Amino acid sequence: QALALEQALQRAGVHTRCEITQGHWHVAQMHAGALASADEALASMARFVASIVPPVKPGFTHTVRSAEALCAFGYGGAC
């Protein structure tokens, strides 16, 4: 399902990256702070989001809504 979602989003012109991990249970990323692999999964997602969302300008607290990100967890993967 994650790969089908990624393909549909790509066809719609959305920047995507789908990472599927082995040996994890459903939403293992929710254990960030307790599992190093969960920390890395969230850090990887943050790097991807940061690569497509413009930086916040000095004096502002939010970016212009020119980019949106959808992050979905499921069965050991994050999209």
C-alpha positions as CSV (number, residue, x, y, z in Angstrom):
1,Q,0.0,0.0,0.0
2,A,2.8,2.4,0.8
3,L,4.4,1.9,-2.7
4,A,1.0,2.4,-4.4
5,L,0.5,5.6,-2.4
6,E,4.0,6.8,-3.4
7,Q,3.4,6.0,-7.0
8,A,0.0,7.8,-7.0
9,L,1.6,10.9,-5.4
10,Q,4.4,10.9,-7.9
11,R,2.0,10.8,-10.8
12,A,0.3,13.8,-9.2
13,G,3.6,15.7,-9.2
14,V,4.3,15.4,-5.5
15,H,7.9,15.0,-4.2
16,T,8.1,11.7,-2.4
17,R,10.5,9.3,-0.7
18,C,9.3,6.0,0.7
19,E,11.5,4.1,3.0
20,I,10.6,0.6,4.0
21,T,12.5,-1.0,6.9
22,Q,12.9,-4.6,7.8
23,G,12.5,-6.1,11.3
24,H,10.1,-3.5,12.7
25,W,6.6,-3.7,13.9
26,H,3.7,-1.4,12.9
27,V,4.6,2.3,13.6
28,A,7.9,1.4,15.2
29,Q,8.9,5.1,14.5
30,M,6.6,6.1,17.3
31,H,9.3,4.7,19.7
32,A,11.7,7.6,18.9
33,G,13.7,8.4,22.0
34,A,13.7,4.7,23.0
35,L,15.0,3.0,19.8
36,A,18.0,4.3,17.8
37,S,16.4,3.0,14.6
38,A,13.2,4.9,15.3
39,D,15.3,8.1,15.9
40,E,17.1,7.6,12.6
41,A,13.7,7.0,10.8
42,L,12.4,10.3,12.1
43,A,15.7,12.1,11.3
44,S,15.5,10.8,7.8
45,M,12.0,12.0,7.4
46,A,13.0,15.4,8.8
47,R,15.8,15.7,6.3
48,F,13.5,15.0,3.4
49,V,10.9,17.5,4.6
50,A,13.6,20.1,5.1
51,S,14.9,19.5,1.6
52,I,11.5,20.5,0.0
53,V,10.1,23.1,2.5
54,P,11.6,26.5,2.2
55,P,13.5,27.8,5.3
56,V,11.8,30.1,7.7
57,K,12.9,33.7,7.1
58,P,14.5,35.7,9.9
59,G,11.8,37.3,12.0
60,F,9.1,34.8,11.0
61,T,7.9,31.6,12.7
62,H,6.5,29.8,9.7
63,T,7.3,29.2,6.1
64,V,5.1,30.3,3.2
65,R,2.7,27.4,2.4
66,S,4.4,26.7,-1.0
67,A,5.1,23.1,0.1
68,E,3.1,20.5,2.1
69,A,4.3,17.2,3.5
70,L,2.4,14.1,4.2
71,C,4.1,11.6,6.5
72,A,2.4,8.2,7.0
73,F,3.6,5.4,9.1
74,G,2.6,1.8,8.5
75,Y,4.0,-1.7,8.9
76,G,7.6,-0.7,9.4
77,G,7.7,2.0,6.8
78,A,7.2,5.7,6.6
79,C,6.0,7.7,3.6
